[in-house]
Amino acid sequence: MQSELSIRLNDDGYKNWIKAGLCLQKIRDCLHGFVRTEIEKFHQILLGTNPNLRQRICSNYCRSQGTKFQKACFVCEEWKREILKHHTNQNSTIYWGNCSPLLWPTNAWEVAKVYMPRGQANRRGPENCDAAALLNLFIFCDHFHFERQKLIEVIKCRNDLMHSVEMSVSVEWFKNYRRKILVLLQEFQNIPEAKAANKMIQEVTSSDWKVKMTVTDAVDAAVKFTDEEFDVGEVYNVELDLIKEWAEELSLALEEQEPLQQHLNSLNTFKEFLKRNKELESMLHKELQQLFILEKRLNSGKDL
């Protein structure tokens, strides 16, 4: 594991890709408690504002799928109207399939997921989401009052990372990203956990991870983080999480099928990357199987 990781980290573009992803993880982690508390408050506000939402339970097991939510019962229709009142852009695509409408009266997080991008159906709390999902929540739910453009800029950077076929970003891109992410953190200065995240992110983005390798057959790698040795296992775990997120993003793109050939090319590049890094291939078996199933269906012309 260490030898292959050290070789990958000697590529500056890949190393910056990992470091940028680590910063997003730190932002996500520092926001968990704040988001959970605020969403519970928001849920109580909804219940207190609309008497029709109180002590009523869906009796029809209403379901939503993708961007569709139709034939709702009275209770779910009331919740839908109230949720949309607090959406900052009702003309945007809303992924109703993220949530279970019948849980809206009792589960605040199921309400929150209406304001998030696709792919949140199995996320049971803020700790299970990526940074982009939480930042989208801040943008589209009017309960939050952060500066919209700062959030958008970092979401764009996250999308660059997840859409990078080579899993690589330039030095210039990384410098611009560092500036945007530190500007965003100013918005979170009243969140206690954000202070530690800010310090870590400044260290990550301003330092180099120096990889030392022996010239013997047995490669001994060590990752230097600032002036201290950063645990190689931690770097590897960050890398693994990011690649899983990248693969999940590709799966969602393949399901939507637009532009199909571009996504299939990305999948082929991903497979070539894993062939060169066998230990990652073995750790990503579940994600690869999902991608292969989608690829087979698409190549056979079957609907997903």
RODO-2510 file (C-alpha; in nm, 4 decimals, decimal comma):
residues 304
     n   res          X          Y          Z
     1     m     0,0000     0,0000     0,0000
     2     q     0,2658     0,2504     0,1028
     3     s     0,4864     0,2006    -0,2015
     4     e     0,2040     0,2460    -0,4546
     5     l     0,0653     0,5431    -0,2618
     6     s     0,4054     0,7094    -0,2535
     7     i     0,4404     0,6703    -0,6290
     8     r     0,0990     0,8301    -0,6842
     9     l     0,1814     1,1184    -0,4513
    10     n     0,4964     1,1954    -0,6490
    11     d     0,2630     1,3178    -0,9229
    12     d     0,1908     1,6809    -0,8290
    13     g    -0,1459     1,6942    -1,0062
    14     y    -0,2726     1,3838    -0,8283
    15     k    -0,1319     1,5003    -0,4958
    16     n    -0,3158     1,8329    -0,5295
    17     w    -0,6340     1,6432    -0,6169
    18     i    -0,6066     1,4463    -0,2908
    19     k    -0,5241     1,7552    -0,0852
    20     a    -0,8176     1,9475    -0,2318
    21     g    -1,0495     1,6593    -0,1475
    22     l    -0,9150     1,6419     0,2080
    23     c    -1,0042     2,0096     0,2563
    24     l    -1,3622     1,9408     0,1495
    25     q    -1,3796     1,6552     0,3992
    26     k    -1,2632     1,8915     0,6745
    27     i    -1,5369     2,1401     0,5826
    28     r    -1,7987     1,8648     0,5857
    29     d    -1,6795     1,7390     0,9237
    30     c    -1,6826     2,0801     1,0890
    31     l    -2,0425     2,1440     0,9781
    32     h    -2,2093     1,8215     1,1035
    33     g    -2,3236     1,9426     1,4433
    34     f    -2,4284     2,2863     1,3212
    35     v    -2,6360     2,1463     1,0338
    36     r    -2,8118     1,8872     1,2489
    37     t    -2,9069     2,1486     1,5113
    38     e    -3,0292     2,4019     1,2559
    39     i    -3,2348     2,1508     1,0591
    40     e    -3,4105     2,0413     1,3779
    41     k    -3,4893     2,4090     1,4444
    42     f    -3,6171     2,4516     1,0890
    43     h    -3,8398     2,1461     1,1237
    44     q    -3,9917     2,2859     1,4422
    45     i    -4,0520     2,6188     1,2687
    46     l    -4,2444     2,4421     0,9911
    47     l    -4,4547     2,2515     1,2429
    48     g    -4,5269     2,5701     1,4345
    49     t    -4,6129     2,7741     1,1264
    50     n    -4,8620     2,5437     0,9534
    51     p    -5,1265     2,3783     1,1755
    52     n    -5,1995     2,1245     0,9005
    53     l    -4,8581     1,9680     0,9512
    54     r    -4,9100     1,8873     1,3184
    55     q    -4,9951     1,5410     1,4410
    56     r    -5,0841     1,4163     1,0966
    57     i    -4,9332     1,1034     0,9414
    58     c    -4,9223     0,9927     0,5782
    59     s    -5,1577     0,6993     0,5367
    60     n    -5,0891     0,6298     0,1681
    61     y    -4,7155     0,5556     0,1881
    62     c    -4,6501     0,8342    -0,0628
    63     r    -4,3323     0,7877    -0,2640
    64     s    -4,1182     1,0100    -0,4808
    65     q    -3,8715     0,9168    -0,7535
    66     g    -3,6017     1,1254    -0,9177
    67     t    -3,7455     1,4702    -0,9843
    68     k    -4,1059     1,3445    -0,9712
    69     f    -4,3469     1,3696    -0,6801
    70     q    -4,7086     1,3302    -0,7814
    71     k    -5,0363     1,1999    -0,6400
    72     a    -4,9474     1,2981    -0,2866
    73     c    -5,1964     1,2550    -0,0040
    74     f    -5,3259     1,5614     0,1806
    75     v    -5,0576     1,5442     0,4499
    76     c    -4,7665     1,5073     0,2077
    77     e    -4,9083     1,7746    -0,0226
    78     e    -4,9186     2,0168     0,2699
    79     w    -4,5585     1,9341     0,3563
    80     k    -4,4550     1,9726    -0,0065
    81     r    -4,6113     2,3201    -0,0271
    82     e    -4,4493     2,4298     0,2991
    83     i    -4,1081     2,2950     0,1995
    84     l    -4,1255     2,4761    -0,1353
    85     k    -4,2126     2,8042     0,0377
    86     h    -3,8634     2,7960     0,1846
    87     h    -3,6851     2,6934    -0,1363
    88     t    -3,4829     2,9832    -0,2781
    89     n    -3,5232     2,8663    -0,6390
    90     q    -3,8382     2,6657    -0,7023
    91     n    -3,7680     2,6708    -1,0773
    92     s    -3,4513     2,4661    -1,0324
    93     t    -3,4436     2,0874    -1,0545
    94     i    -3,5629     1,9421    -0,7244
    95     y    -3,4647     1,5844    -0,6452
    96     w    -3,7718     1,4666    -0,4540
    97     g    -3,6338     1,1143    -0,4788
    98     n    -3,3751     1,2080    -0,2168
    99     c    -3,6330     1,1731     0,0581
   100     s    -3,9218     0,9668     0,1950
   101     p    -4,2263     1,1997     0,2142
   102     l    -4,4050     0,9846     0,4702
   103     l    -4,1201     1,0628     0,7132
   104     w    -4,1461     1,4413     0,6811
   105     p    -4,3657     1,4838     0,9918
   106     t    -4,1169     1,3045     1,2196
   107     n    -3,7746     1,3220     1,0543
   108     a    -3,6188     1,6638     0,9997
   109     w    -3,3383     1,5238     0,7870
   110     e    -3,5828     1,3891     0,5288
   111     v    -3,7032     1,7469     0,4846
   112     a    -3,3464     1,8784     0,4499
   113     k    -3,2679     1,6419     0,1642
   114     v    -3,5233     1,8143    -0,0593
   115     y    -3,2801     2,1076    -0,0829
   116     m    -2,9859     1,8914    -0,1836
   117     p    -2,8498     1,7566    -0,5148
   118     r    -2,9179     1,4067    -0,6471
   119     g    -2,7910     1,0943    -0,4762
   120     q    -2,8915     1,1640    -0,1138
   121     a    -3,1599     0,8961    -0,0700
   122     n    -2,9457     0,6730     0,1520
   123     r    -2,7841     0,9543     0,3520
   124     r    -2,9239     0,9280     0,7044
   125     g    -2,7640     1,2423     0,8429
   126     p    -2,5216     1,5287     0,7681
   127     e    -2,2248     1,3098     0,8599
   128     n    -2,3075     1,0840     0,5627
   129     c    -2,3126     1,3679     0,3088
   130     d    -2,0296     1,5286     0,1170
   131     a    -1,9471     1,8977     0,1524
   132     a    -2,1304     1,9917    -0,1686
   133     a    -2,4601     1,8499    -0,0390
   134     l    -2,4384     2,0603     0,2777
   135     l    -2,3381     2,3722     0,0852
   136     n    -2,6336     2,3219    -0,1509
   137     l    -2,8603     2,2972     0,1530
   138     f    -2,7301     2,6369     0,2659
   139     i    -2,8010     2,7841    -0,0788
   140     f    -3,1502     2,6494    -0,1409
   141     c    -3,3057     2,6528     0,2083
   142     d    -3,3881     3,0052     0,3234
   143     h    -3,3364     2,9085     0,6863
   144     f    -2,9641     2,9675     0,6230
   145     h    -2,8118     3,3058     0,5515
   146     f    -2,4602     3,2493     0,4251
   147     e    -2,3244     3,4467     0,1301
   148     r    -2,4449     3,2541    -0,1717
   149     q    -2,1590     3,3286    -0,4130
   150     k    -1,8934     3,1993    -0,1722
   151     l    -2,0812     2,8708    -0,1454
   152     i    -2,1261     2,8441    -0,5217
   153     e    -1,7556     2,8983    -0,5913
   154     v    -1,6518     2,6095    -0,3668
   155     i    -1,9233     2,3819    -0,5087
   156     k    -1,7828     2,4539    -0,8562
   157     c    -1,4380     2,3533    -0,7326
   158     r    -1,5764     2,0325    -0,5865
   159     n    -1,7405     1,9532    -0,9201
   160     d    -1,4079     2,0120    -1,0959
   161     l    -1,2509     1,7520    -0,8673
   162     m    -1,5253     1,4954    -0,9187
   163     h    -1,5318     1,5470    -1,2962
   164     s    -1,1558     1,5323    -1,3413
   165     v    -1,1045     1,2200    -1,5513
   166     e    -0,7356     1,1988    -1,4624
   167     m    -0,7937     1,2800    -1,0937
   168     s    -0,5479     1,5646    -1,1287
   169     v    -0,5539     1,9445    -1,0878
   170     s    -0,2965     2,2066    -1,1826
   171     v    -0,0917     2,4184    -0,9442
   172     e    -0,2752     2,7291    -1,0645
   173     w    -0,6157     2,5674    -1,0064
   174     f    -0,5082     2,4620    -0,6578
   175     k    -0,3949     2,8151    -0,5658
   176     n    -0,7296     2,9546    -0,6776
   177     y    -0,9116     2,6803    -0,4859
   178     r    -0,7173     2,7582    -0,1691
   179     r    -0,8244     3,1213    -0,1869
   180     k    -1,1921     3,0320    -0,2397
   181     i    -1,2085     2,7754     0,0369
   182     l    -1,0456     3,0072     0,2918
   183     v    -1,2875     3,2848     0,1936
   184     l    -1,5768     3,0425     0,2482
   185     l    -1,4499     2,9501     0,5935
   186     q    -1,4932     3,3130     0,6987
   187     e    -1,8672     3,2522     0,6693
   188     f    -1,8427     2,9773     0,9302
   189     q    -1,6399     3,1677     1,1902
   190     n    -1,9238     3,1437     1,4435
   191     i    -1,9229     2,7639     1,4216
   192     p    -1,6740     2,6417     1,6878
   193     e    -1,5564     2,3368     1,4928
   194     a    -1,4704     2,5541     1,1922
   195     k    -1,1725     2,7122     1,3697
   196     a    -0,9798     2,3838     1,3875
   197     a    -1,0806     2,3021     1,0297
   198     n    -0,9497     2,6392     0,9137
   199     k    -0,6115     2,5748     1,0739
   200     m    -0,5831     2,2289     0,9221
   201     i    -0,6882     2,3489     0,5763
   202     q    -0,4324     2,6305     0,5812
   203     e    -0,1617     2,3787     0,6690
   204     v    -0,2700     2,1296     0,4036
   205     t    -0,2949     2,3873     0,1262
   206     s     0,0283     2,5718     0,2052
   207     s     0,2572     2,2720     0,2569
   208     d     0,3983     2,0001     0,0381
   209     w     0,3674     1,6300     0,1062
   210     k     0,7202     1,5132     0,0485
   211     v     0,7505     1,1458    -0,0314
   212     k     1,0751     0,9742     0,0606
   213     m     1,1607     0,6457    -0,1082
   214     t     1,4573     0,4191    -0,0637
   215     v     1,6383     0,2789    -0,3657
   216     t     1,6133    -0,0762    -0,2373
   217     d     1,3761    -0,3414    -0,3625
   218     a     1,1619    -0,2901    -0,0542
   219     v     1,0243     0,0623    -0,0865
   220     d     0,9856     0,2489     0,2393
   221     a     0,7575     0,5500     0,1974
   222     a     0,6893     0,8331     0,4363
   223     v     0,4628     1,1303     0,3740
   224     k     0,5881     1,4561     0,5215
   225     f     0,3138     1,6972     0,6268
   226     t     0,4500     2,0453     0,7100
   227     d     0,7346     1,9677     0,9536
   228     e     0,5830     1,6493     1,0889
   229     e     0,5325     1,3081     0,9422
   230     f     0,1712     1,2654     0,8354
   231     d     0,0348     0,9166     0,8883
   232     v     0,0407     0,7324     0,5565
   233     g    -0,2686     0,5367     0,6557
   234     e    -0,4660     0,8598     0,6973
   235     v    -0,3624     0,9805     0,3534
   236     y    -0,4599     0,6455     0,2070
   237     n    -0,8033     0,6579     0,3742
   238     v    -0,8642     1,0081     0,2389
   239     e    -0,7634     0,8890    -0,1068
   240     l    -0,9945     0,5885    -0,0861
   241     d    -1,2909     0,7986     0,0270
   242     l    -1,2365     1,0455    -0,2560
   243     i    -1,2118     0,7781    -0,5226
   244     k    -1,5302     0,6155    -0,3908
   245     e    -1,7035     0,9524    -0,4146
   246     w    -1,5653     0,9973    -0,7682
   247     a    -1,6972     0,6523    -0,8666
   248     e    -2,0382     0,7282    -0,7150
   249     e    -2,0536     1,0537    -0,9100
   250     l    -1,9739     0,8624    -1,2284
   251     s    -2,2488     0,6095    -1,1501
   252     l    -2,5052     0,8876    -1,1152
   253     a    -2,3871     1,0424    -1,4412
   254     l    -2,4144     0,7084    -1,6234
   255     e    -2,7687     0,6641    -1,4923
   256     e    -2,8663     1,0002    -1,6410
   257     q    -2,6856     0,9015    -1,9650
   258     e    -2,5985     1,2558    -2,0783
   259     p    -2,3455     1,2904    -2,2373
   260     l    -2,3206     0,9123    -2,2470
   261     q    -2,0037     0,8590    -2,4503
   262     q    -1,8103     1,1053    -2,2372
   263     h    -1,9054     0,9162    -1,9213
   264     l    -1,8189     0,5800    -2,0766
   265     n    -1,4778     0,7219    -2,1706
   266     s    -1,4343     0,8335    -1,8095
   267     l    -1,5153     0,4803    -1,6945
   268     n    -1,2510     0,3358    -1,9278
   269     t    -0,9926     0,5810    -1,7931
   270     f    -1,0907     0,4831    -1,4388
   271     k    -1,0447     0,1140    -1,5151
   272     e    -0,6989     0,1826    -1,6582
   273     f    -0,6078     0,3778    -1,3448
   274     l    -0,7102     0,0859    -1,1237
   275     k    -0,5158    -0,1626    -1,3351
   276     r    -0,2036     0,0372    -1,2501
   277     n    -0,2964     0,0430    -0,8802
   278     k    -0,4032    -0,3073    -0,7857
   279     e    -0,4453    -0,2418    -0,4136
   280     l    -0,7051     0,0265    -0,4899
   281     e    -0,8826    -0,2046    -0,7318
   282     s    -0,9259    -0,4654    -0,4585
   283     m    -1,0618    -0,2051    -0,2148
   284     l    -1,3145    -0,0676    -0,4642
   285     h    -1,4809    -0,3952    -0,5598
   286     k    -1,8339    -0,2804    -0,4678
   287     e    -1,8066     0,0485    -0,6579
   288     l    -1,6577    -0,1237    -0,9623
   289     q    -1,9347    -0,3830    -0,9720
   290     q    -2,1956    -0,1081    -0,9745
   291     l    -2,0170     0,0680    -1,2604
   292     f    -1,9794    -0,2555    -1,4573
   293     i    -2,3510    -0,3333    -1,4189
   294     l    -2,4392     0,0132    -1,5504
   295     e    -2,1915    -0,0208    -1,8369
   296     k    -2,3339    -0,3589    -1,9383
   297     r    -2,6904    -0,2281    -1,9385
   298     l    -2,5952     0,0769    -2,1411
   299     n    -2,4002    -0,1252    -2,3964
   300     s    -2,6930    -0,3643    -2,4356
   301     g    -2,9316    -0,0749    -2,4863
   302     k    -3,1473    -0,1569    -2,1835
   303     d    -3,3137     0,1088    -1,9709
   304     l    -3,1612     0,1748    -1,6320
***
